[in-house]
Amino acid sequence: MWHDLDLWIIAVEALVHRLSQLRPEEAELFQERGAAYIAELRDLQTAARQILEPLPREKRVLVTSHDAFSYFGRAYGFETRSILGISTEDEAGVRDVQDLARLIVERGVEVLFYETAIDRRSMVALQEAVQARGSQIRIAPAPLFAGTLGTEGPARTFLGAYRQNVETIAAALLGDS
């Protein structure tokens, strides 16, 4: 859910509804604040679409450390692949790395993305496996936020972290990083 703003909007609406039932004397406040946050989510969604719009279909392959971006992929038309499963504690086996390296070479993927919560070494191993197959691939210069927030700057909030992810992905895939 973390990477699909439509689902966040549904969650905010449900939360406002339930809180209004539990505290009817504050229902108007919940509704006002919920509507304001939903407006921010919709603005962010519009901005994300505009930022990602220049990416051609063939570049919309997102290879990440772990499988946290499938909702993002669905929302913005990306194919998502990862070296690990959903858990940040999974370990990739040699076969997993080789299988993904093969796909990367076949598809001409140019950038790998790692997340703040995961050791970057798995992406370095994947990069080396791709290079061993005669192809070049870069690791994005900045990590993505997947279920965590930053400790400073705009990424300290969900909206800021989400926008930073979108900007990082677009810049790296367009070669602007």
N, CA and C atoms as an extended XYZ file, in Angstrom:
531
Properties=species:S:1:pos:R:3:atomname:S:1:resname:S:1:resid:I:1 pbc="F F F"
N         0.813       -1.192        0.000 N   MET     1
C         0.000        0.000        0.000 CA  MET     1
C         0.863        1.266        0.000 C   MET     1
N         2.042        1.184        0.566 N   TRP     2
C         2.930        2.333        0.752 CA  TRP     2
C         3.117        3.129       -0.542 C   TRP     2
N         3.110        2.479       -1.687 N   HIS     3
C         3.459        3.138       -2.937 CA  HIS     3
C         2.290        3.333       -3.899 C   HIS     3
N         1.062        3.279       -3.404 N   ASP     4
C        -0.104        3.512       -4.247 CA  ASP     4
C        -0.975        4.572       -3.575 C   ASP     4
N        -0.947        5.764       -4.118 N   LEU     5
C        -1.664        6.872       -3.484 CA  LEU     5
C        -3.172        6.685       -3.524 C   LEU     5
N        -3.705        5.961       -4.507 N   ASP     6
C        -5.139        5.666       -4.509 CA  ASP     6
C        -5.522        4.877       -3.258 C   ASP     6
N        -4.682        3.941       -2.864 N   LEU     7
C        -4.959        3.163       -1.654 CA  LEU     7
C        -4.840        4.022       -0.396 C   LEU     7
N        -3.909        4.968       -0.389 N   TRP     8
C        -3.801        5.889        0.748 CA  TRP     8
C        -5.077        6.726        0.874 C   TRP     8
N        -5.615        7.158       -0.248 N   ILE     9
C        -6.839        7.954       -0.203 CA  ILE     9
C        -7.979        7.129        0.397 C   ILE     9
N        -8.100        5.890       -0.023 N   ILE    10
C        -9.128        5.000        0.542 CA  ILE    10
C        -8.912        4.828        2.036 C   ILE    10
N        -7.661        4.668        2.459 N   ALA    11
C        -7.356        4.486        3.881 CA  ALA    11
C        -7.704        5.733        4.691 C   ALA    11
N        -7.383        6.904        4.155 N   VAL    12
C        -7.703        8.146        4.862 CA  VAL    12
C        -9.218        8.290        4.988 C   VAL    12
N        -9.939        8.005        3.922 N   GLU    13
C       -11.403        8.091        3.982 CA  GLU    13
C       -11.965        7.141        5.038 C   GLU    13
N       -11.450        5.927        5.083 N   ALA    14
C       -11.918        4.945        6.071 CA  ALA    14
C       -11.571        5.396        7.487 C   ALA    14
N       -10.393        5.938        7.652 N   LEU    15
C        -9.970        6.413        8.974 CA  LEU    15
C       -10.836        7.581        9.437 C   LEU    15
N       -11.098        8.517        8.548 N   VAL    16
C       -11.959        9.655        8.889 CA  VAL    16
C       -13.353        9.157        9.281 C   VAL    16
N       -13.876        8.218        8.515 N   HIS    17
C       -15.205        7.673        8.813 CA  HIS    17
C       -15.228        7.028       10.205 C   HIS    17
N       -14.233        6.186       10.484 N   ARG    18
C       -14.210        5.469       11.760 CA  ARG    18
C       -13.971        6.413       12.933 C   ARG    18
N       -13.050        7.346       12.780 N   LEU    19
C       -12.800        8.299       13.860 CA  LEU    19
C       -14.030        9.167       14.124 C   LEU    19
N       -14.732        9.520       13.071 N   SER    20
C       -15.948       10.320       13.224 CA  SER    20
C       -17.026        9.547       13.977 C   SER    20
N       -17.070        8.228       13.781 N   GLN    21
C       -18.009        7.394       14.532 CA  GLN    21
C       -17.612        7.323       16.005 C   GLN    21
N       -16.331        7.194       16.252 N   LEU    22
C       -15.846        7.054       17.622 CA  LEU    22
C       -15.915        8.358       18.404 C   LEU    22
N       -15.716        9.477       17.727 N   ARG    23
C       -15.711       10.784       18.383 CA  ARG    23
C       -16.569       11.759       17.583 C   ARG    23
N       -17.882       11.561       17.598 N   PRO    24
C       -18.767       12.390       16.771 CA  PRO    24
C       -18.625       13.897       17.037 C   PRO    24
N       -18.234       14.246       18.238 N   GLU    25
C       -18.070       15.662       18.561 CA  GLU    25
C       -16.897       16.294       17.794 C   GLU    25
N       -16.012       15.470       17.262 N   GLU    26
C       -14.868       15.969       16.488 CA  GLU    26
C       -14.953       15.575       15.010 C   GLU    26
N       -16.096       15.071       14.591 N   ALA    27
C       -16.256       14.584       13.214 CA  ALA    27
C       -15.926       15.654       12.182 C   ALA    27
N       -16.359       16.883       12.422 N   GLU    28
C       -16.096       17.947       11.457 CA  GLU    28
C       -14.596       18.197       11.300 C   GLU    28
N       -13.881       18.179       12.402 N   LEU    29
C       -12.427       18.371       12.364 CA  LEU    29
C       -11.751       17.232       11.600 C   LEU    29
N       -12.161       15.984       11.883 N   PHE    30
C       -11.599       14.841       11.167 CA  PHE    30
C       -11.852       14.961        9.668 C   PHE    30
N       -13.068       15.362        9.319 N   GLN    31
C       -13.418       15.475        7.905 CA  GLN    31
C       -12.621       16.578        7.216 C   GLN    31
N       -12.444       17.703        7.899 N   GLU    32
C       -11.660       18.800        7.318 CA  GLU    32
C       -10.210       18.379        7.104 C   GLU    32
N        -9.613       17.799        8.128 N   ARG    33
C        -8.209       17.401        8.029 CA  ARG    33
C        -8.030       16.250        7.033 C   ARG    33
N        -8.986       15.329        7.016 N   GLY    34
C        -8.936       14.241        6.046 CA  GLY    34
C        -9.020       14.761        4.617 C   GLY    34
N        -9.930       15.696        4.385 N   ALA    35
C       -10.080       16.281        3.043 CA  ALA    35
C        -8.810       17.021        2.633 C   ALA    35
N        -8.196       17.725        3.570 N   ALA    36
C        -6.956       18.448        3.261 CA  ALA    36
C        -5.836       17.473        2.903 C   ALA    36
N        -5.734       16.373        3.651 N   TYR    37
C        -4.677       15.402        3.371 CA  TYR    37
C        -4.931       14.685        2.044 C   TYR    37
N        -6.178       14.368        1.777 N   ILE    38
C        -6.518       13.742        0.493 CA  ILE    38
C        -6.165       14.695       -0.657 C   ILE    38
N        -6.394       15.976       -0.487 N   ALA    39
C        -6.017       16.953       -1.519 CA  ALA    39
C        -4.502       16.932       -1.737 C   ALA    39
N        -3.729       16.816       -0.655 N   GLU    40
C        -2.272       16.726       -0.788 CA  GLU    40
C        -1.868       15.443       -1.510 C   GLU    40
N        -2.531       14.345       -1.189 N   LEU    41
C        -2.239       13.076       -1.865 CA  LEU    41
C        -2.547       13.170       -3.354 C   LEU    41
N        -3.649       13.793       -3.696 N   ARG    42
C        -4.015       13.939       -5.114 CA  ARG    42
C        -3.041       14.857       -5.843 C   ARG    42
N        -2.611       15.928       -5.175 N   ASP    43
C        -1.616       16.818       -5.783 CA  ASP    43
C        -0.308       16.064       -6.028 C   ASP    43
N         0.095       15.251       -5.062 N   LEU    44
C         1.320       14.465       -5.207 CA  LEU    44
C         1.174       13.461       -6.349 C   LEU    44
N         0.014       12.855       -6.458 N   GLN    45
C        -0.230       11.895       -7.530 CA  GLN    45
C        -0.129       12.576       -8.900 C   GLN    45
N        -0.684       13.752       -9.015 N   THR    46
C        -0.596       14.513      -10.264 CA  THR    46
C         0.855       14.862      -10.573 C   THR    46
N         1.589       15.309       -9.564 N   ALA    47
C         2.999       15.649       -9.753 CA  ALA    47
C         3.799       14.412      -10.152 C   ALA    47
N         3.538       13.277       -9.504 N   ALA    48
C         4.259       12.038       -9.833 CA  ALA    48
C         4.018       11.645      -11.287 C   ALA    48
N         2.795       11.724      -11.719 N   ARG    49
C         2.487       11.384      -13.118 CA  ARG    49
C         3.219       12.311      -14.088 C   ARG    49
N         3.282       13.594      -13.746 N   GLN    50
C         3.978       14.553      -14.609 CA  GLN    50
C         5.483       14.288      -14.637 C   GLN    50
N         6.048       13.956      -13.503 N   ILE    51
C         7.486       13.685      -13.421 CA  ILE    51
C         7.838       12.413      -14.184 C   ILE    51
N         6.992       11.393      -14.088 N   LEU    52
C         7.276       10.104      -14.718 CA  LEU    52
C         6.852       10.039      -16.180 C   LEU    52
N         6.012       10.949      -16.607 N   GLU    53
C         5.457       10.913      -17.960 CA  GLU    53
C         6.515       10.848      -19.067 C   GLU    53
N         7.648       11.541      -18.947 N   PRO    54
C         8.650       11.478      -20.030 CA  PRO    54
C         9.333       10.112      -20.197 C   PRO    54
N         9.183        9.231      -19.230 N   LEU    55
C         9.839        7.921      -19.324 CA  LEU    55
C         9.152        7.045      -20.360 C   LEU    55
N         9.889        6.604      -21.378 N   PRO    56
C         9.278        5.707      -22.359 CA  PRO    56
C         8.978        4.343      -21.747 C   PRO    56
N         8.050        3.640      -22.342 N   ARG    57
C         7.618        2.318      -21.855 CA  ARG    57
C         8.791        1.379      -21.599 C   ARG    57
N         9.726        1.336      -22.550 N   GLU    58
C        10.828        0.382      -22.435 CA  GLU    58
C        11.765        0.683      -21.266 C   GLU    58
N        11.737        1.890      -20.737 N   LYS    59
C        12.568        2.235      -19.576 CA  LYS    59
C        11.830        2.022      -18.261 C   LYS    59
N        10.588        1.653      -18.314 N   ARG    60
C         9.791        1.505      -17.094 CA  ARG    60
C         9.944        0.112      -16.487 C   ARG    60
N        11.194       -0.208      -16.200 N   VAL    61
C        11.529       -1.442      -15.485 CA  VAL    61
C        12.258       -1.009      -14.231 C   VAL    61
N        11.707       -1.344      -13.090 N   LEU    62
C        12.244       -0.911      -11.807 CA  LEU    62
C        12.822       -2.131      -11.096 C   LEU    62
N        14.151       -2.195      -11.013 N   VAL    63
C        14.827       -3.300      -10.335 CA  VAL    63
C        15.314       -2.769       -8.994 C   VAL    63
N        14.782       -3.355       -7.930 N   THR    64
C        15.070       -2.875       -6.581 CA  THR    64
C        15.636       -3.992       -5.709 C   THR    64
N        16.070       -3.597       -4.519 N   SER    65
C        16.618       -4.557       -3.569 CA  SER    65
C        15.590       -5.594       -3.154 C   SER    65
N        14.422       -5.116       -2.739 N   HIS    66
C        13.374       -6.068       -2.363 CA  HIS    66
C        12.034       -5.645       -2.930 C   HIS    66
N        11.099       -6.563       -2.926 N   ASP    67
C         9.833       -6.398       -3.635 CA  ASP    67
C         8.877       -5.485       -2.880 C   ASP    67
N         9.227       -4.192       -2.839 N   ALA    68
C         8.383       -3.236       -2.140 CA  ALA    68
C         7.679       -2.280       -3.089 C   ALA    68
N         7.944       -2.399       -4.377 N   PHE    69
C         7.455       -1.403       -5.319 CA  PHE    69
C         6.429       -1.926       -6.315 C   PHE    69
N         5.823       -3.074       -6.033 N   SER    70
C         4.838       -3.609       -6.969 CA  SER    70
C         3.609       -2.698       -7.075 C   SER    70
N         3.185       -2.089       -5.976 N   TYR    71
C         2.054       -1.161       -6.039 CA  TYR    71
C         2.430        0.092       -6.825 C   TYR    71
N         3.649        0.558       -6.664 N   PHE    72
C         4.141        1.689       -7.437 CA  PHE    72
C         4.122        1.333       -8.920 C   PHE    72
N         4.609        0.147       -9.225 N   GLY    73
C         4.631       -0.312      -10.611 CA  GLY    73
C         3.246       -0.332      -11.224 C   GLY    73
N         2.305       -0.860      -10.471 N   ARG    74
C         0.925       -0.921      -10.965 CA  ARG    74
C         0.346        0.487      -11.164 C   ARG    74
N         0.642        1.386      -10.246 N   ALA    75
C         0.081        2.737      -10.306 CA  ALA    75
C         0.637        3.553      -11.474 C   ALA    75
N         1.908        3.301      -11.846 N   TYR    76
C         2.549        4.154      -12.847 CA  TYR    76
C         3.051        3.397      -14.074 C   TYR    76
N         2.633        2.153      -14.236 N   GLY    77
C         2.978        1.415      -15.441 CA  GLY    77
C         4.419        0.938      -15.515 C   GLY    77
N         4.962        0.491      -14.392 N   PHE    78
C         6.316       -0.052      -14.348 CA  PHE    78
C         6.260       -1.564      -14.150 C   PHE    78
N         7.178       -2.249      -14.777 N   GLU    79
C         7.428       -3.651      -14.435 CA  GLU    79
C         8.404       -3.609      -13.262 C   GLU    79
N         8.130       -4.369      -12.221 N   THR    80
C         9.023       -4.362      -11.062 CA  THR    80
C         9.661       -5.722      -10.878 C   THR    80
N        10.932       -5.700      -10.569 N   ARG    81
C        11.704       -6.903      -10.273 CA  ARG    81
C        12.551       -6.604       -9.051 C   ARG    81
N        12.857       -7.653       -8.299 N   SER    82
C        13.688       -7.438       -7.117 CA  SER    82
C        14.580       -8.636       -6.862 C   SER    82
N        15.619       -8.356       -6.113 N   ILE    83
C        16.562       -9.412       -5.778 CA  ILE    83
C        16.084      -10.203       -4.557 C   ILE    83
N        15.322       -9.553       -3.694 N   LEU    84
C        14.778      -10.195       -2.493 CA  LEU    84
C        13.261      -10.207       -2.564 C   LEU    84
N        12.660      -10.974       -1.699 N   GLY    85
C        11.202      -10.998       -1.601 CA  GLY    85
C        10.701       -9.780       -0.861 C   GLY    85
N         9.562       -9.904       -0.224 N   ILE    86
C         8.957       -8.789        0.484 CA  ILE    86
C         9.720       -8.444        1.757 C   ILE    86
N        10.248       -9.437        2.447 N   SER    87
C        10.955       -9.200        3.697 CA  SER    87
C        12.297       -8.539        3.436 C   SER    87
N        12.655       -7.568        4.285 N   THR    88
C        13.973       -6.940        4.174 CA  THR    88
C        15.049       -7.839        4.777 C   THR    88
N        14.652       -8.958        5.352 N   GLU    89
C        15.615       -9.865        5.976 CA  GLU    89
C        15.893      -11.103        5.134 C   GLU    89
N        15.225      -11.236        3.985 N   ASP    90
C        15.505      -12.349        3.083 CA  ASP    90
C        16.944      -12.244        2.594 C   ASP    90
N        17.485      -13.350        2.151 N   GLU    91
C        18.798      -13.337        1.530 CA  GLU    91
C        18.678      -13.869        0.124 C   GLU    91
N        19.323      -13.186       -0.801 N   ALA    92
C        19.300      -13.627       -2.189 CA  ALA    92
C        20.334      -14.723       -2.380 C   ALA    92
N        19.921      -15.769       -3.058 N   GLY    93
C        20.844      -16.839       -3.376 CA  GLY    93
C        21.557      -16.539       -4.685 C   GLY    93
N        22.596      -17.304       -4.973 N   VAL    94
C        23.359      -17.126       -6.198 CA  VAL    94
C        22.455      -17.268       -7.416 C   VAL    94
N        21.560      -18.243       -7.375 N   ARG    95
C        20.659      -18.444       -8.511 CA  ARG    95
C        19.734      -17.244       -8.708 C   ARG    95
N        19.229      -16.676       -7.606 N   ASP    96
C        18.378      -15.483       -7.706 CA  ASP    96
C        19.124      -14.349       -8.397 C   ASP    96
N        20.360      -14.131       -7.993 N   VAL    97
C        21.169      -13.057       -8.559 CA  VAL    97
C        21.416      -13.322      -10.041 C   VAL    97
N        21.784      -14.554      -10.383 N   GLN    98
C        22.071      -14.893      -11.788 CA  GLN    98
C        20.822      -14.789      -12.668 C   GLN    98
N        19.688      -15.235      -12.159 N   ASP    99
C        18.442      -15.143      -12.927 CA  ASP    99
C        18.073      -13.690      -13.196 C   ASP    99
N        18.201      -12.861      -12.178 N   LEU   100
C        17.865      -11.452      -12.357 CA  LEU   100
C        18.893      -10.764      -13.263 C   LEU   100
N        20.160      -11.126      -13.136 N   ALA   101
C        21.195      -10.561      -14.011 CA  ALA   101
C        20.899      -10.893      -15.470 C   ALA   101
N        20.472      -12.117      -15.721 N   ARG   102
C        20.124      -12.534      -17.081 CA  ARG   102
C        18.985      -11.661      -17.624 C   ARG   102
N        17.953      -11.472      -16.828 N   LEU   103
C        16.816      -10.645      -17.248 CA  LEU   103
C        17.253       -9.212      -17.514 C   LEU   103
N        18.095       -8.670      -16.668 N   ILE   104
C        18.572       -7.293      -16.823 CA  ILE   104
C        19.309       -7.130      -18.149 C   ILE   104
N        20.168       -8.079      -18.459 N   VAL   105
C        20.918       -8.019      -19.714 CA  VAL   105
C        19.963       -8.140      -20.904 C   VAL   105
N        19.040       -9.092      -20.844 N   GLU   106
C        18.087       -9.296      -21.941 CA  GLU   106
C        17.229       -8.059      -22.186 C   GLU   106
N        16.822       -7.405      -21.118 N   ARG   107
C        15.915       -6.252      -21.230 CA  ARG   107
C        16.646       -4.921      -21.396 C   ARG   107
N        17.955       -4.923      -21.228 N   GLY   108
C        18.714       -3.677      -21.358 CA  GLY   108
C        18.472       -2.699      -20.228 C   GLY   108
N        18.183       -3.217      -19.036 N   VAL   109
C        17.970       -2.360      -17.871 CA  VAL   109
C        19.275       -1.626      -17.564 C   VAL   109
N        19.174       -0.342      -17.244 N   GLU   110
C        20.362        0.487      -17.061 CA  GLU   110
C        20.648        0.885      -15.614 C   GLU   110
N        19.641        0.753      -14.729 N   VAL   111
C        19.805        1.269      -13.368 CA  VAL   111
C        19.226        0.286      -12.350 C   VAL   111
N        19.946        0.133      -11.248 N   LEU   112
C        19.468       -0.635      -10.091 CA  LEU   112
C        19.156        0.352       -8.970 C   LEU   112
N        18.124        0.045       -8.202 N   PHE   113
C        17.740        0.900       -7.081 CA  PHE   113
C        17.833        0.118       -5.781 C   PHE   113
N        18.331        0.755       -4.751 N   TYR   114
C        18.393        0.122       -3.438 CA  TYR   114
C        17.570        0.961       -2.466 C   TYR   114
N        17.154        0.344       -1.380 N   GLU   115
C        16.333        1.041       -0.399 CA  GLU   115
C        17.135        1.374        0.853 C   GLU   115
N        16.628        2.336        1.581 N   THR   116
C        17.312        2.793        2.787 CA  THR   116
C        17.426        1.698        3.838 C   THR   116
N        16.461        0.788        3.881 N   ALA   117
C        16.417       -0.233        4.931 CA  ALA   117
C        17.224       -1.485        4.591 C   ALA   117
N        17.881       -1.504        3.436 N   ILE   118
C        18.559       -2.718        2.993 CA  ILE   118
C        20.011       -2.415        2.677 C   ILE   118
N        20.861       -3.343        3.038 N   ASP   119
C        22.285       -3.222        2.743 CA  ASP   119
C        22.492       -3.161        1.232 C   ASP   119
N        23.224       -2.196        0.774 N   ARG   120
C        23.461       -1.954       -0.647 CA  ARG   120
C        24.295       -3.061       -1.301 C   ARG   120
N        24.917       -3.912       -0.506 N   ARG   121
C        25.807       -4.941       -1.051 CA  ARG   121
C        25.097       -5.906       -1.998 C   ARG   121
N        23.821       -6.184       -1.764 N   SER   122
C        23.106       -7.087       -2.676 CA  SER   122
C        23.016       -6.478       -4.073 C   SER   122
N        22.889       -5.168       -4.160 N   MET   123
C        22.831       -4.505       -5.461 CA  MET   123
C        24.213       -4.495       -6.126 C   MET   123
N        25.252       -4.377       -5.319 N   VAL   124
C        26.610       -4.434       -5.864 CA  VAL   124
C        26.870       -5.831       -6.439 C   VAL   124
N        26.426       -6.862       -5.739 N   ALA   125
C        26.582       -8.238       -6.240 CA  ALA   125
C        25.814       -8.419       -7.543 C   ALA   125
N        24.632       -7.853       -7.627 N   LEU   126
C        23.844       -7.939       -8.854 CA  LEU   126
C        24.531       -7.167       -9.982 C   LEU   126
N        25.055       -6.007       -9.672 N   GLN   127
C        25.787       -5.221      -10.660 CA  GLN   127
C        26.981       -6.023      -11.201 C   GLN   127
N        27.711       -6.684      -10.318 N   GLU   128
C        28.860       -7.494      -10.736 CA  GLU   128
C        28.416       -8.669      -11.610 C   GLU   128
N        27.282       -9.278      -11.289 N   ALA   129
C        26.770      -10.389      -12.096 CA  ALA   129
C        26.385       -9.912      -13.490 C   ALA   129
N        25.822       -8.718      -13.589 N   VAL   130
C        25.467       -8.145      -14.894 CA  VAL   130
C        26.744       -7.841      -15.681 C   VAL   130
N        27.736       -7.271      -15.012 N   GLN   131
C        28.999       -6.957      -15.679 CA  GLN   131
C        29.710       -8.222      -16.147 C   GLN   131
N        29.582       -9.301      -15.389 N   ALA   132
C        30.186      -10.572      -15.788 CA  ALA   132
C        29.546      -11.106      -17.066 C   ALA   132
N        28.342      -10.664      -17.372 N   ARG   133
C        27.648      -11.061      -18.602 CA  ARG   133
C        27.943      -10.086      -19.743 C   ARG   133
N        28.851       -9.152      -19.509 N   GLY   134
C        29.269       -8.237      -20.565 CA  GLY   134
C        28.453       -6.974      -20.693 C   GLY   134
N        27.596       -6.682      -19.745 N   SER   135
C        26.772       -5.474      -19.791 CA  SER   135
C        27.154       -4.538      -18.657 C   SER   135
N        26.780       -3.298      -18.825 N   GLN   136
C        27.016       -2.292      -17.791 CA  GLN   136
C        25.682       -1.890      -17.173 C   GLN   136
N        25.712       -1.622      -15.898 N   ILE   137
C        24.524       -1.139      -15.192 CA  ILE   137
C        24.998       -0.266      -14.050 C   ILE   137
N        24.237        0.788      -13.767 N   ARG   138
C        24.595        1.670      -12.662 CA  ARG   138
C        23.658        1.442      -11.489 C   ARG   138
N        24.136        1.801      -10.345 N   ILE   139
C        23.300        1.808       -9.144 CA  ILE   139
C        22.904        3.262       -8.927 C   ILE   139
N        21.624        3.500       -8.721 N   ALA   140
C        21.135        4.866       -8.513 CA  ALA   140
C        21.932        5.520       -7.384 C   ALA   140
N        22.236        6.789       -7.529 N   PRO   141
C        23.074        7.458       -6.529 CA  PRO   141
C        22.393        7.686       -5.179 C   PRO   141
N        21.077        7.652       -5.155 N   ALA   142
C        20.347        7.877       -3.905 CA  ALA   142
C        19.415        6.699       -3.649 C   ALA   142
N        19.233        6.344       -2.385 N   PRO   143
C        18.331        5.235       -2.076 CA  PRO   143
C        16.868        5.637       -2.189 C   PRO   143
N        16.013        4.620       -2.272 N   LEU   144
C        14.569        4.823       -2.240 CA  LEU   144
C        14.065        4.548       -0.831 C   LEU   144
N        12.969        5.168       -0.490 N   PHE   145
C        12.318        4.929        0.799 CA  PHE   145
C        11.216        3.917        0.578 C   PHE   145
N        11.308        2.803        1.276 N   ALA   146
C        10.324        1.724        1.130 CA  ALA   146
C         9.853        1.312        2.519 C   ALA   146
N         8.836        1.953        2.999 N   GLY   147
C         8.320        1.613        4.325 CA  GLY   147
C         9.034        2.329        5.449 C   GLY   147
N         9.960        3.217        5.114 N   THR   148
C        10.657        4.016        6.116 CA  THR   148
C        10.683        5.461        5.641 C   THR   148
N        10.972        6.344        6.546 N   LEU   149
C        11.099        7.758        6.204 CA  LEU   149
C        12.530        8.196        6.456 C   LEU   149
N        12.879        9.349        5.927 N   GLY   150
C        14.195        9.908        6.168 CA  GLY   150
C        14.277       10.534        7.541 C   GLY   150
N        15.475       10.866        7.943 N   THR   151
C        15.673       11.482        9.257 CA  THR   151
C        15.789       12.989        9.169 C   THR   151
N        15.925       13.508        7.947 N   GLU   152
C        16.027       14.957        7.763 CA  GLU   152
C        15.465       15.354        6.404 C   GLU   152
N        15.235       16.633        6.236 N   GLY   153
C        14.739       17.145        4.963 CA  GLY   153
C        13.324       16.698        4.650 C   GLY   153
N        12.917       16.871        3.398 N   PRO   154
C        11.541       16.551        2.998 CA  PRO   154
C        11.168       15.081        3.221 C   PRO   154
N        12.136       14.180        3.174 N   ALA   155
C        11.843       12.748        3.311 CA  ALA   155
C        11.434       12.358        4.737 C   ALA   155
N        11.362       13.324        5.650 N   ARG   156
C        10.892       13.030        7.007 CA  ARG   156
C         9.387       12.781        7.054 C   ARG   156
N         8.690       13.141        5.975 N   THR   157
C         7.246       12.897        5.907 CA  THR   157
C         6.967       11.900        4.795 C   THR   157
N         5.827       11.258        4.867 N   PHE   158
C         5.450       10.317        3.816 CA  PHE   158
C         5.403       11.009        2.456 C   PHE   158
N         4.754       12.166        2.400 N   LEU   159
C         4.623       12.876        1.129 CA  LEU   159
C         5.994       13.257        0.565 C   LEU   159
N         6.885       13.704        1.422 N   GLY   160
C         8.223       14.079        0.981 CA  GLY   160
C         9.038       12.881        0.516 C   GLY   160
N         8.958       11.777        1.244 N   ALA   161
C         9.686       10.561        0.864 CA  ALA   161
C         9.153       10.019       -0.462 C   ALA   161
N         7.850       10.048       -0.626 N   TYR   162
C         7.234        9.557       -1.868 CA  TYR   162
C         7.706       10.392       -3.060 C   TYR   162
N         7.653       11.697       -2.895 N   ARG   163
C         8.085       12.578       -3.985 CA  ARG   163
C         9.568       12.358       -4.292 C   ARG   163
N        10.368       12.210       -3.257 N   GLN   164
C        11.798       11.971       -3.476 CA  GLN   164
C        12.014       10.669       -4.237 C   GLN   164
N        11.243        9.627       -3.906 N   ASN   165
C        11.337        8.369       -4.650 CA  ASN   165
C        11.034        8.592       -6.135 C   ASN   165
N         9.945        9.287       -6.403 N   VAL   166
C         9.543        9.539       -7.797 CA  VAL   166
C        10.640       10.306       -8.527 C   VAL   166
N        11.172       11.327       -7.899 N   GLU   167
C        12.220       12.131       -8.527 CA  GLU   167
C        13.497       11.323       -8.735 C   GLU   167
N        13.857       10.479       -7.759 N   THR   168
C        15.050        9.638       -7.880 CA  THR   168
C        14.897        8.652       -9.029 C   THR   168
N        13.744        8.009       -9.106 N   ILE   169
C        13.487        7.028      -10.168 CA  ILE   169
C        13.525        7.702      -11.541 C   ILE   169
N        12.817        8.816      -11.677 N   ALA   170
C        12.765        9.497      -12.974 CA  ALA   170
C        14.160        9.971      -13.398 C   ALA   170
N        14.876       10.619      -12.492 N   ALA   171
C        16.200       11.136      -12.828 CA  ALA   171
C        17.156       10.018      -13.233 C   ALA   171
N        17.143        8.938      -12.482 N   ALA   172
C        18.062        7.827      -12.784 CA  ALA   172
C        17.710        7.158      -14.110 C   ALA   172
N        16.443        6.927      -14.359 N   LEU   173
C        16.055        6.241      -15.589 CA  LEU   173
C        16.166        7.136      -16.828 C   LEU   173
N        16.095        8.433      -16.624 N   LEU   174
C        16.287        9.362      -17.743 CA  LEU   174
C        17.759        9.719      -17.926 C   LEU   174
N        18.618        9.236      -17.013 N   GLY   175
C        20.044        9.510      -17.113 CA  GLY   175
C        20.438       10.866      -16.591 C   GLY   175
N        19.596       11.458      -15.750 N   ASP   176
C        19.875       12.795      -15.218 CA  ASP   176
C        20.521       12.768      -13.848 C   ASP   176
N        20.929       11.587      -13.384 N   SER   177
C        21.471       11.528      -12.027 CA  SER   177
C        22.970       11.634      -12.025 C   SER   177
